[in-house]
């Protein structure tokens, strides 16, 4: 009888810890999403975007990339029909930022639907 009671307490404690871990994971994921949205908003408002910043946001959203001609990069995602090309010069030209933001918005909108 004592063993069953002790075992029950251990199992309850494990479930409690797992539940807390799940809540922590959910909170961490939502915080990461908020930070990502803030970074995207900063990129929208900025006149000068760093190539590393533009690279990190699509990668965080599940984009893949491959090198293209020269130092250009092609970003692709299963939800996009066409890849997005970027020339990572410093600072990025506004046309590359606009194209990347359009692709990011399209992927994020599909994810929320």
C-alpha positions in Angstrom: 0.0 0.0 0.0 2.8 2.3 0.9 4.6 1.6 -2.4 1.4 2.5 -4.4 1.0 5.8 -2.6 4.6 6.7 -3.2 4.4 5.7 -6.8 1.3 7.8 -7.2 3.1 10.8 -5.8 6.0 10.3 -8.1 3.7 9.9 -11.2 1.8 13.0 -10.1 5.0 15.0 -9.7 6.2 13.8 -13.2 3.0 14.9 -14.8 3.2 18.3 -13.0 6.7 18.8 -14.2 5.8 17.8 -17.8 2.8 20.2 -17.7 5.0 23.0 -16.5 7.6 22.2 -19.2 4.8 22.3 -21.8 3.7 25.7 -20.5 7.2 26.9 -20.6 7.7 25.7 -24.2 4.4 27.4 -25.2 5.5 30.7 -23.5 8.9 30.5 -25.1 7.4 29.9 -28.6 5.0 32.8 -28.2 7.9 35.1 -27.0 10.0 34.0 -30.0 7.1 34.8 -32.3 6.7 38.3 -30.8 10.4 39.0 -31.1 10.3 37.8 -34.7 7.4 40.1 -35.5 9.2 43.0 -33.9 12.3 42.3 -36.0 10.1 42.2 -39.1 8.5 45.5 -38.2 11.9 47.0 -37.6 13.0 45.8 -41.1 9.8 47.4 -42.6 10.6 50.8 -41.0 14.3 50.8 -41.6 16.0 52.5 -44.6 19.1 50.4 -44.2 18.8 46.6 -43.6 21.8 44.4 -42.7 22.1 41.3 -45.0 22.5 39.1 -41.9 19.2 40.3 -40.5 17.5 39.7 -43.7 19.0 36.2 -43.8 18.0 35.2 -40.2 14.3 36.1 -40.5 13.4 33.8 -43.4 15.5 31.0 -42.0 13.6 31.3 -38.7 10.3 31.0 -40.7 11.4 27.8 -42.3 12.7 29.1 -45.6 15.5 27.3 -47.3 18.2 29.0 -49.3 20.9 28.2 -51.8 23.7 30.2 -53.4 23.0 31.6 -56.8 25.2 33.4 -59.3 28.0 35.3 -57.6 27.1 36.2 -54.0 23.4 36.2 -54.6 21.1 33.9 -52.6 17.8 32.3 -53.5 15.3 31.8 -50.6 12.5 29.3 -51.1 9.6 27.9 -49.2 7.0 25.2 -50.0 4.2 27.8 -49.7 5.8 30.1 -52.3 5.5 29.6 -56.0 8.8 31.3 -56.9 12.1 31.8 -55.0 13.1 35.2 -53.8 16.6 36.4 -55.0 18.7 38.6 -52.8 22.1 40.2 -53.5 23.6 40.6 -49.9 25.5 43.8 -50.4 25.8 46.3 -47.6 23.2 47.9 -47.2 20.6 45.9 -49.0 18.8 47.6 -51.9 15.2 48.4 -51.0 13.9 46.2 -53.8 15.4 43.1 -52.2 13.9 44.0 -48.8 10.5 44.6 -50.3 10.5 41.3 -52.2 11.7 39.5 -49.0 8.9 41.1 -46.9 6.3 40.1 -49.5 7.4 36.5 -49.3 7.6 36.6 -45.5 4.1 38.1 -45.3 2.8 35.4 -47.6 4.3 32.6 -45.6 3.1 34.0 -42.3 -0.4 34.6 -43.5 -0.6 31.1 -44.8 0.6 29.8 -41.4 -2.1 31.7 -39.5 -4.9 30.5 -41.7 
